[in-house]
Structures are given as structure tokens and as C-alpha cells.
């Protein structure tokens, strides 16, 4: 491959091929995750709640505490808590 405008064709091709392989792996992982959610749903678990739990587990504890406090405050303001 030729160098064009200061761009190495071989180097560019290498990057593109690596990205393509990673995209294929990402698609395979997404399919695997979908299968696990389907299995969990088949065993009676609520997948919406599982997704929320996964999101919360990624968060910093202080952020979780702040969101829970605000959620409680909003629910009280709307008369949703006794």
C-alpha cells in the first residue's frame, strides 16, 4: 500500500482491521449478554430491575446515595411516600 498525503496505507489498514475485529468481538459479547438476560427472565427474574442494579453497581457510592436521597425527596413532594 502506498503512503498518501503523509498517511501510511499499511498502518491505516492495520488500525481498521483491529477495529473491525474488536467490533465483531463486541457484537458477540452483546449477544452473550442478551442470552444471559433471556435465561434470567426465563427463571423469573425482572430484567429491567437487573439492568438498574448493574447501572447502580457501576456508580460511586456517593452518587448512589445522592440519587436515592433525591428520589425520596421527589417522591415525598409528590405525595408518593407515607
N, C-alpha and C positions, 0 to 999 in steps of 0.2 A: 504494500500500500504506500502511496505517495504522501509526502508531507505537503500540506496545502495551507498557505497563509500562516505558517508557523505552528500548525497543528499536526501532530504525528498521527497518521491514519491507524497505525498498528496500536498505539496507546489508546486512542479513542475506541477502537474496536474492542480492546480488552475490557475497558470500563463498561461498555454497552453489554457485552456478553456476561460480565459478572452481575450486572444489574438484572439482566434477563433471568439468570439462574436464581438469584435471590427472590425475584418476583414469583417464579414457579414454586419455590420453597414456601413463600408466604401464602400462596394460594392453597398449597397442600395443608399447611398448618391451619388455615381458616376452615378448611373442610373438616379437619380433625376436631377442631373446637366445636363446629356445628354438630358433629356426630356425638360429642360428649354431652352437649346440651340436649340433644334429642333423647339420648339414653337417660339422662337425669329426669327429663319430662316424662318419659315412659315409666319411671319409677316413682312418679307422683310429686316431684319437686317443681316449684314455680320458678321458671327460668327467668322471668322478669326480676324477681327478688334476687336470684343468684347473680344476675348481671349487676344489680345495685350493690350487692356485697362485694363483688370483685372491684367495682369502682371505689368503694369506701376503703378497701384494703390497700389500694394504691396511694391513698391520700395520707398526708401528715396528720398526726393525732390532733394537733391544734386546729387544723382546718375542719376536721370531722366535728370536733367539739363546737366550733363556731357555727357550722351549718345546723347542727342539732339544736343549739340554743335559738338560732333564728327561726328554725322550723317551729319550735314550741311557741315562740313569741307570736309568729304569724297565726298559728292555729288558735292561740288564745284570743288574739284580736278578732278573729272570725267566729269566735264562739264555738270552736270545734273541740275544746277540752273542758272537762268538768272540774 
